[in-house]
Amino acid sequence: MDGVKILVIVVFVAIVGSLANALFHLYRGDSGSQMVRALTLRIALSMVLFLLLLLAWRVGLITPHGLARH
């Protein structure tokens, strides 16, 4: 289970990094193609993260839990 947590964190950091890269290109006023490429990568990584979480849940590596009720 620790491997799944590390992989999720790495993919999440890559998503945030790709978003920051797109913001950098937007701020600099570079060509739109670099910004679009960074945003496309972010979308692809988000889909990979979702599928990774779904797969980990299906094979039993992670288990969902409800919110604690007081």
Sequence and secondary structure as in RCSB ss.txt:
>XXXX:A:sequence
MDGVKILVIVVFVAIVGSLANALFHLYRGDSGSQMVRALTLRIALSMVLFLLLLLAWRVGLITPHGLARH
>XXXX:A:secstr
 HHHHHHHHHHHHHHHHHHHHHHHHHHHT  HHHHHHHHHHHHHHHHHHHHHHHHHHHTTSS        
